[in-house]
Amino acid sequence: MISVTVKNNNYFAICASKQLWNFVKLFLMVCLIVSCSKKTEVSGYVYDKNNIHISGAKINLVTYASSKYAESRSHVATSDGNGHYSFNFKTKRNRYYTVTCIGDSGNLAYGSVQAGKINIIDLKFN
């Protein structure tokens, strides 16, 4: 038979409070990480120089680490038959975003994205 004697009744309370404190620290860390990114929505229409909707246009999201140099570029949407596009994403801290579309003749339509907001950005080629 095994016999256990408890020398200090506070030992179990101390262990429980340490576990609780570790859980609270982990919970706060996860909350901080999640709150660092903001959901951002972007939608709009793509127009040619005659204000006619363009269907099948590829919309890119460009991420900048600073205001001058693109960090990444990714295809995020394609305009539908009415020229409409929409997408959402989570932003990262200290980043700037633009949406771009390259026309058939190589010209560029773009707009700046405000992080954490609903953005309506119509892209028009001149």
C-alpha positions in Angstrom: 0.0 0.0 0.0 1.2 3.5 -0.9 1.0 6.2 1.7 1.1 9.9 0.8 1.6 12.5 3.4 1.0 16.2 2.6 3.5 18.4 4.4 2.0 21.6 3.1 -1.6 22.1 2.2 -0.7 25.2 0.2 1.4 23.2 -2.2 -1.6 22.3 -4.4 -2.9 25.8 -4.3 0.4 27.2 -5.4 0.6 24.7 -8.3 -2.9 25.4 -9.4 -2.3 29.2 -9.3 0.9 28.8 -11.4 -1.0 26.7 -14.0 -3.7 29.4 -14.1 -1.2 32.2 -14.5 0.5 30.3 -17.3 -2.9 29.8 -19.0 -3.7 33.5 -18.6 -0.3 34.5 -20.1 -0.9 32.2 -23.1 -4.4 33.5 -23.6 -3.2 37.1 -23.6 -0.4 36.3 -26.0 -2.9 34.7 -28.5 -5.2 37.7 -28.1 -2.3 40.1 -28.9 -1.3 38.1 -32.0 -4.9 37.9 -33.3 -5.5 41.6 -32.7 -2.4 42.6 -34.7 -4.1 41.8 -38.0 -7.2 43.6 -39.2 -9.8 42.2 -41.6 -9.9 44.4 -44.7 -12.5 44.3 -47.5 -12.0 45.6 -51.0 -14.5 45.8 -53.9 -15.1 47.8 -57.0 -15.4 47.8 -60.7 -12.9 47.8 -63.5 -13.5 50.3 -66.4 -11.8 51.0 -69.6 -11.1 54.6 -70.8 -14.7 54.8 -72.2 -16.3 53.8 -68.8 -17.2 50.3 -70.1 -16.9 47.5 -67.5 -14.1 45.1 -68.1 -14.8 41.4 -67.4 -12.1 38.9 -66.7 -9.6 41.5 -65.4 -7.0 40.2 -62.9 -6.8 42.2 -59.7 -3.6 42.1 -57.7 -2.9 43.0 -54.1 0.5 44.6 -53.7 2.1 44.7 -50.2 4.7 47.2 -49.3 7.0 47.0 -46.3 7.9 50.7 -46.8 6.3 53.3 -49.1 8.7 52.7 -51.9 9.4 49.0 -52.5 6.9 46.2 -53.1 7.3 43.3 -50.8 4.8 40.9 -52.5 2.3 40.8 -55.2 -0.5 38.3 -55.5 -3.5 37.7 -57.7 -6.6 38.0 -55.4 -9.6 38.4 -57.7 -10.9 38.4 -61.3 -13.7 40.8 -62.3 -17.0 39.2 -63.2 -19.1 39.7 -66.3 -20.2 43.2 -65.0 -16.6 44.2 -64.2 -17.1 43.8 -60.5 -14.5 42.3 -58.1 -14.3 41.8 -54.4 -12.0 40.1 -51.8 -11.0 40.4 -48.2 -7.8 39.7 -46.4 -6.1 40.2 -43.0 -3.6 43.0 -42.9 -0.2 42.9 -41.2 1.2 45.6 -39.0 3.4 48.2 -40.6 2.4 47.3 -44.2 0.8 49.4 -47.0 -1.5 47.9 -49.6 -2.6 48.8 -53.1 -4.8 47.0 -55.6 -3.6 47.0 -59.2 -4.8 45.9 -62.6 -2.7 45.8 -65.8 -4.6 46.5 -69.0 -4.1 44.9 -72.4 -1.9 47.7 -73.6 0.2 47.5 -70.4 -1.2 50.5 -68.7 -1.8 50.3 -65.0 -4.9 51.1 -62.9 -4.4 51.2 -59.1 -5.9 52.4 -55.8 -4.7 52.6 -52.2 -6.2 50.3 -49.6 -7.0 51.5 -46.0 -6.3 48.6 -43.6 -9.1 47.4 -41.4 -11.8 49.2 -43.4 -14.3 48.5 -46.2 -12.7 49.9 -49.4 -14.6 50.6 -52.6 -12.0 51.1 -55.2 -13.0 51.5 -58.9 -10.1 50.9 -61.2 -10.2 52.9 -64.4 -7.8 52.9 -67.3 -7.0 56.2 -69.0 
